[in-house]
Amino acid sequence: MLMSERCVLAGGLKMRAVLVCAMAGVAASAWGQDTRDVKEPVIPAACVKLEAKIIAVGGAVKEADEANADTARIQEAIDKCKPGMAVELAQDIPPDLKGSAPMWGNAFLSGPIELKEGVTLLVDKGVTLFASRDPKDYDVTGPGTCGTIPSKGPCKAFITIRAKNVGIMGDGVIDGRGGAKLLGQDVSWWGLAVKGEPTDARPAGIPYSDPRLISASQADGFTMYRITLHDSPNFHVGVSRTDGFTVWGVHLKTPVHEPGPNDPRPRNTDGIDPGSSTNITIAHSWIDNGDDNVAIKTGVTHMSVIDNHFYSGHGMSIGSETNTGDSFLLVDGLVEDHTTSGIRIKSNVTRGGLVHDMVYRNICMRDVQVPIAISPYYNNGTTDQFFDPGFKGDRIPDYKNIKIENVTDLTTGDVLIAGNDEAHRTQVELSNVNIIGITPDKVHVKLADIVVSGTNIPLGKPANGEDLQVKLVETKSTAKAYACQGKFVPMQ
């Protein structure tokens, strides 16, 4: 096929498919995104239906049930299930009593489990799969190594995936119980994380060990559909070395109950973190978790983030590790409601690399501290500082061909767009980007090449005349502010 005849429908999402046509003599649009034809997943038939034997009340398991783990029967069912089918976790309600009695089995309690090739874990509506609070269940390198500070070793994830075409689906809940006290200890998983937090006295913090909720690696074709995730001890979903990862209609809320005055807050409870992977779609999902809502780690290419809602968290993030590069991302139709950052690319000279061909468009924000942060200054903070921390290293952040268009923030916040040095200038295009009430003191730019059209962000030199080495190209535009009426709705 000749280049002039070539036309590709990039991604199969019906609501926001992007048509990319390479025409002779005309540069093709760089709408980098998932190259698969992604459609709404379908729940497979069940190979076995397991009925709940535990009654959870108020989202908690009774102490007496902690010894009644379902680990063995869940794992056995997974091991025996044929590829292409699901292990279904269901309520134990007699057929003649459905709808009349609330106190039937509605919960499963399990230690770590591992999904096998082609098998889906299906959690029915009204069912919660609770993770064990016994740290011994998660030991990897020896007894008593998980759930320690300082760390004595790694922890197994609650759900491990090292196989292809695996699914986690259903309208039920998977609860990591990160805020519940560990058995035999007077601390929760989150309590360990808070104890290990960096301070002025120990900037690197104290290493601690706690498990991720879901860990997938070499898991081509992994799909998450409609499932609800609560209270992971650490990252909720980590995916690496995977070609083809789909998240569709997932609901993630942590903490599910607001902590009391003596309870630790969640820490390092990232939502969805892909790394070293390609062909990823996160669509029609709701994430409220207090850390990075989505954090793209190093080595990710061809990713789509389509029509999602983010609440408490650190926003739509790339980094902090970008040393092997990230490329071809499309974020389209995002609503961010009181995240700390909005569009965030973060790294520094100890872990940076080339990030290029990123498109962010049709985005609504409110109560966001830093709506745009493209930073080579990352210093382990919740939001990015506006100055060089002075680190030494040769892994230089380099941000090229970043396009941000049709963005409206209903409340004012800071904007940071910076390059590391003259050889690594940041290149950004801002089109129809409006931040209500923004003033020059909120704008932090340096070593950047910026093309602007239809934006109200004041990008000129500061009043003190400091040379920020910014090259600004303004183009005429008649665009109106992107409309956000009706976009802000409660977490679902």
C-alpha positions in Angstrom: 0.0 0.0 0.0 1.3 3.4 -0.9 1.8 6.0 1.9 -0.7 8.3 0.2 -3.4 5.5 0.4 -2.7 4.4 3.9 -5.4 5.2 6.6 -5.4 3.7 10.0 -8.2 3.8 12.6 -6.1 4.0 15.7 -7.9 2.2 18.6 -11.4 0.8 18.5 -13.1 2.9 21.2 -16.3 4.0 19.5 -16.7 7.2 21.5 -13.4 8.7 20.7 -11.7 6.9 17.8 -9.0 8.9 16.2 -8.5 8.7 12.5 -4.9 9.0 11.5 -4.2 9.3 7.8 -0.7 9.6 6.4 -1.0 11.6 3.2 1.8 12.1 0.6 3.5 15.4 1.2 1.7 16.0 4.5 3.0 15.2 7.9 0.9 12.6 9.7 -0.8 13.5 12.9 1.0 12.0 15.9 -2.0 10.5 17.6 0.0 7.9 19.5 -2.2 5.4 21.3 -3.1 1.8 21.8 -2.8 0.2 18.3 -5.3 -2.6 19.1 -9.0 -2.5 18.2 -10.2 -2.1 21.8 -13.8 -2.9 22.5 -15.8 -3.3 25.7 -14.8 -6.7 27.3 -17.2 -9.6 27.6 -17.5 -11.7 30.8 -16.8 -15.4 30.0 -18.9 -18.3 31.1 -18.0 -19.8 34.5 -16.1 -23.1 34.8 -17.1 -23.3 38.5 -19.2 -21.2 40.9 -17.8 -20.9 44.4 -20.3 -19.8 47.1 -19.3 -17.5 49.9 -19.1 -19.0 53.4 -18.2 -15.8 55.3 -20.6 -13.0 56.3 -19.1 -9.5 56.2 -20.8 -6.8 58.0 -20.1 -3.1 57.4 -17.3 -4.0 55.0 -15.4 -6.0 57.5 -14.7 -9.6 58.4 -15.3 -10.8 61.9 -12.2 -11.7 63.9 -13.4 -15.3 64.3 -13.4 -15.7 60.5 -9.8 -14.8 60.1 -8.9 -18.5 60.4 -11.4 -19.5 57.7 -9.4 -18.5 54.6 -10.7 -19.6 51.2 -7.2 -19.5 49.7 -7.0 -23.2 48.9 -10.4 -23.7 47.3 -10.0 -20.5 45.2 -6.5 -21.5 44.0 -7.6 -25.1 43.2 -10.6 -23.8 41.2 -8.2 -21.5 39.2 -5.8 -24.3 38.6 -8.5 -26.6 37.3 -10.4 -24.1 35.2 -10.1 -24.3 31.4 -8.7 -21.3 29.5 -11.4 -19.0 28.2 -13.6 -19.5 31.3 -14.1 -17.9 34.7 -13.9 -18.9 38.4 -17.0 -17.2 39.8 -17.1 -16.0 43.4 -20.8 -15.8 44.3 -23.1 -15.1 47.3 -24.4 -18.1 49.1 -28.1 -17.3 49.1 -30.7 -20.1 48.8 -32.8 -19.6 45.6 -36.0 -19.4 47.6 -34.7 -16.7 49.9 -33.1 -14.3 47.4 -33.9 -10.7 48.3 -35.4 -11.6 51.7 -32.4 -12.3 54.0 -29.3 -10.1 54.1 -27.2 -12.4 56.4 -26.0 -15.0 53.9 -22.5 -15.6 52.8 -21.2 -12.5 50.9 -17.5 -12.6 51.4 -14.3 -14.6 50.7 -11.1 -14.3 52.6 -7.9 -15.3 51.0 -4.1 -15.2 51.1 -2.2 -14.6 47.9 -3.5 -16.3 44.7 -2.1 -16.7 41.2 -4.2 -16.6 38.1 -3.4 -19.0 35.2 -3.4 -18.6 31.5 -6.8 -17.7 29.9 -8.6 -17.8 33.3 -10.8 -14.9 34.6 -11.5 -14.3 38.3 -15.1 -13.2 38.4 -16.4 -11.5 41.5 -20.2 -11.2 41.6 -22.2 -8.1 42.6 -22.6 -8.1 46.4 -19.5 -10.2 47.0 -16.2 -8.9 48.5 -12.9 -10.8 48.2 -10.9 -9.7 51.3 -7.1 -10.0 51.5 -5.6 -11.8 54.5 -4.2 -9.5 57.2 -1.6 -12.2 58.2 1.8 -10.9 56.9 3.2 -14.5 57.0 1.0 -15.3 54.0 2.9 -12.8 51.9 6.5 -13.9 52.8 8.8 -14.5 49.9 12.4 -14.9 51.1 11.7 -16.5 54.5 9.5 -16.5 57.6 8.8 -13.1 59.0 10.1 -11.1 56.1 6.9 -9.4 54.9 5.3 -6.6 56.9 8.5 -5.3 58.4 10.3 -2.0 58.9 13.1 -1.8 58.1 12.3 -4.2 55.3 13.6 -7.7 55.7 12.4 -8.8 52.2 9.7 -8.4 49.6 6.1 -9.4 49.8 4.0 -11.4 47.4 1.2 -9.5 45.8 -2.4 -10.5 46.8 -3.1 -11.4 43.1 -0.2 -12.4 40.9 -0.4 -12.8 37.1 2.4 -14.3 35.1 0.3 -15.6 32.2 -1.5 -14.4 29.1 -5.2 -13.6 28.5 -6.1 -13.3 32.2 -9.1 -11.4 33.4 -10.3 -9.8 36.7 -14.0 -8.9 36.2 -17.4 -8.5 37.8 -19.4 -6.0 39.8 -18.0 -7.1 43.2 -15.2 -5.8 45.3 -11.5 -6.8 46.0 -10.5 -5.3 49.3 -6.8 -5.2 50.2 -7.5 -4.1 53.8 -4.5 -1.8 53.9 -5.8 0.2 56.9 -6.6 -2.8 59.1 -4.1 -3.9 61.7 -2.0 -6.9 60.8 -2.5 -10.1 62.7 0.0 -10.2 65.6 1.1 -6.6 65.2 -0.2 -3.2 66.4 0.2 -1.6 63.0 -1.5 -1.7 59.5 0.1 -1.9 56.1 -0.5 1.8 55.8 1.0 2.4 59.2 4.3 0.8 58.0 4.3 3.0 55.0 3.8 6.2 57.1 6.5 5.1 59.5 8.9 4.8 56.5 8.0 8.2 55.0 10.9 10.5 54.1 11.5 13.4 56.6 14.0 16.2 56.8 16.1 14.0 59.1 16.0 11.0 56.7 15.3 12.2 53.2 15.3 8.7 51.8 12.9 7.4 54.3 13.0 3.9 55.8 12.5 0.8 53.6 9.4 -1.2 54.5 7.7 -4.2 53.0 4.1 -4.5 52.1 2.2 -6.1 49.2 0.6 -4.8 46.0 -3.0 -5.7 45.4 -2.5 -6.9 41.8 0.9 -7.5 40.1 1.1 -8.6 36.5 4.2 -9.2 34.4 4.5 -10.8 31.0 0.7 -10.8 31.0 -0.2 -10.1 27.4 -3.9 -9.6 27.0 -4.7 -8.9 30.7 -8.1 -7.3 31.1 -9.8 -5.7 34.1 -13.5 -5.0 33.7 -16.1 -3.4 36.0 -14.3 -4.6 39.2 -14.1 -2.4 42.3 -10.8 -2.1 44.1 -10.5 -0.9 47.7 -7.7 -0.2 50.2 -4.6 -1.8 48.7 -1.6 -1.9 51.0 0.6 -0.5 48.3 0.0 0.0 44.5 -3.4 -1.2 43.4 -2.4 -2.5 40.0 1.2 -2.8 38.7 1.8 -4.1 35.1 5.1 -4.7 33.4 6.5 -6.3 30.3 3.1 -6.7 28.8 1.7 -6.2 25.3 -2.0 -5.6 25.6 -3.6 -4.4 28.9 -7.2 -3.2 29.1 -8.9 -1.5 32.0 -12.6 -0.7 31.3 -15.2 0.5 33.7 -13.1 -0.1 36.8 -13.9 1.6 40.1 -11.0 2.3 42.5 -11.5 4.0 45.9 -9.0 4.1 48.7 -9.6 4.7 51.5 -13.1 3.3 51.3 -13.8 4.6 54.9 -12.3 7.9 56.0 -9.5 7.3 58.5 -10.2 8.3 62.1 -7.8 10.6 64.0 -5.6 7.7 65.1 -5.6 5.8 61.8 -2.8 6.1 59.3 -3.5 7.6 55.9 -2.9 5.6 52.8 0.6 6.1 51.3 2.0 4.8 48.0 -1.4 3.5 47.1 -1.0 4.3 43.3 -4.0 3.5 41.2 -2.8 1.9 38.0 0.9 1.8 37.1 2.0 0.4 33.8 5.7 0.1 33.0 7.8 -1.5 30.2 4.7 -2.3 28.3 2.8 -1.4 25.1 -0.7 -1.2 23.8 -2.6 -0.1 27.0 -6.1 1.3 27.3 -7.7 2.7 30.5 -11.2 3.7 29.7 -14.5 4.7 31.4 -13.0 4.3 34.9 -13.2 6.1 38.2 -10.1 6.5 40.5 -10.0 8.1 43.9 -6.9 6.9 45.8 -4.8 9.6 47.3 -1.7 8.9 45.3 -0.9 8.8 41.6 -4.3 8.1 40.0 -2.4 6.7 37.0 1.4 6.6 37.0 3.1 5.7 33.7 6.5 4.2 34.6 9.4 4.0 32.2 9.3 2.0 29.0 5.6 2.6 28.1 4.5 3.2 24.5 1.2 3.4 22.7 -1.2 4.0 25.5 -4.8 5.5 25.6 -6.5 7.0 28.6 -10.1 7.6 27.4 -13.1 9.1 29.3 -12.1 8.7 32.9 -12.8 10.5 36.2 -10.0 11.1 38.8 -10.6 12.3 42.3 -8.2 12.5 45.3 -4.8 11.6 44.0 -1.8 13.0 42.3 -3.3 13.2 38.8 -2.4 11.8 35.4 1.3 11.2 35.9 4.3 10.0 33.9 7.4 9.1 36.0 9.3 9.6 38.0 11.4 6.9 36.3 11.6 7.7 32.5 15.1 6.4 31.9 14.1 4.0 29.1 11.7 6.4 27.6 7.9 6.9 27.2 6.1 7.7 24.0 2.8 7.9 22.1 0.2 8.6 24.8 -3.3 9.9 24.2 -5.3 11.2 27.1 -8.7 12.2 25.9 -11.9 13.1 27.9 -10.4 13.3 31.5 -12.1 14.9 34.4 -9.9 15.7 37.4 -11.7 16.8 40.6 -9.4 18.0 43.5 -6.3 16.0 42.4 -3.0 17.6 43.5 -1.7 17.8 39.9 -3.5 17.5 36.6 -1.2 16.8 33.7 2.1 15.7 35.3 5.4 14.6 33.8 8.0 14.2 36.6 11.6 13.1 36.6 15.1 14.3 37.4 18.7 13.7 36.3 19.1 10.5 38.3 16.2 8.7 36.5 15.2 10.7 33.4 15.0 10.0 29.7 13.2 10.9 26.5 9.4 11.4 26.8 7.8 12.3 23.5 4.6 12.4 21.4 2.1 13.0 24.2 -1.3 14.3 23.5 -3.6 15.6 26.3 -7.0 16.9 25.2 -10.6 17.6 26.3 -9.8 17.8 30.0 -11.7 19.5 32.8 -10.2 20.3 36.2 -11.2 22.0 39.4 -9.4 22.4 42.8 -6.2 21.2 41.2 -3.0 22.7 42.8 -0.8 22.3 39.8 -2.9 21.9 36.6 0.2 21.4 34.4 3.6 20.2 35.7 6.2 19.2 33.2 9.2 19.0 35.4 12.8 17.8 35.5 13.0 18.8 39.2 11.3 15.8 40.8 12.2 15.6 44.5 9.8 12.9 45.9 7.1 15.5 46.6 3.4 15.3 46.3 3.6 18.2 43.9 6.6 19.5 42.0 8.8 22.2 43.3 9.6 25.1 40.9 13.4 25.0 41.1 16.3 22.7 40.3 17.1 20.6 43.3 20.8 20.3 42.3 20.9 16.5 41.9 23.9 15.1 39.9 23.4 12.5 37.3 23.5 11.6 33.6 19.9 10.4 33.1 18.6 13.7 31.8 14.9 14.3 31.4 14.0 15.3 27.9 10.4 16.2 27.0 9.6 16.6 23.3 6.4 17.1 21.2 3.9 17.5 24.1 0.6 18.7 23.0 -2.1 20.0 25.4 -5.4 21.2 23.9 -9.0 21.9 25.0 -8.3 22.1 28.7 -10.3 24.1 31.2 -9.5 24.5 34.9 -12.3 26.2 36.9 -10.0 27.2 39.7 -6.6 28.8 39.6 -3.4 26.8 40.2 0.3 26.8 39.2 1.8 25.9 35.9 5.3 24.5 35.6 7.0 23.9 32.2 10.7 23.5 32.4 13.6 21.9 30.6 16.8 20.6 32.2 19.4 22.5 30.2 19.9 24.0 26.8 20.5 20.6 25.2 17.3 19.2 26.8 14.8 22.0 26.2 11.1 21.0 26.8 8.9 21.4 23.7 5.2 22.0 24.4 2.2 23.2 22.4 -0.7 24.8 24.3 -3.9 25.2 22.4 -7.2 26.4 23.9 -5.9 26.0 27.5 -7.6 28.1 30.1 -7.0 28.3 33.9 -9.5 30.5 35.6 -7.9 33.3 37.6 -4.3 32.5 36.8 -1.8 35.3 37.4 1.9 35.7 36.4 3.2 34.6 39.8 1.5 31.2 39.2 3.5 30.5 36.0 7.0 28.9 36.3 8.7 28.4 32.9 12.3 27.9 32.0 14.3 26.4 29.1 11.2 25.7 27.1 10.0 26.1 23.6 6.3 26.8 23.8 3.8 27.3 20.9 0.5 28.8 22.2 -2.9 29.6 20.7 -6.1 30.5 22.5 -4.6 30.2 26.1 -4.9 32.7 29.0 -1.7 31.5 30.7 0.6 34.5 30.9 3.9 33.1 29.7 6.0 36.2 29.2 9.1 37.1 31.1 8.8 37.9 34.8 8.7 41.5 36.0 12.3 41.3 37.4 13.6 40.7 33.9 15.2 37.3 34.6 16.2 35.5 31.4 14.3 32.2 31.6 15.5 31.1 28.1 11.9 30.6 26.9 11.1 30.7 23.2 7.5 31.6 22.8 5.6 31.4 19.5 2.0 32.7 19.5 -0.5 31.8 16.8 -3.9 33.3 16.2 -6.9 31.4 17.5 -10.6 32.0 17.8 -11.2 29.0 20.0 -13.5 29.3 23.0 -12.8 27.9 26.4 -13.5 24.2 26.5 -16.9 23.6 28.1 -17.0 21.6 31.4 -20.7 22.0 32.4 -22.0 18.7 33.7 -18.6 17.0 33.7 -18.1 17.1 37.5 -20.1 14.3 39.1 -19.7 12.3 42.3 -17.4 9.3 42.5 -19.0 6.2 41.2 
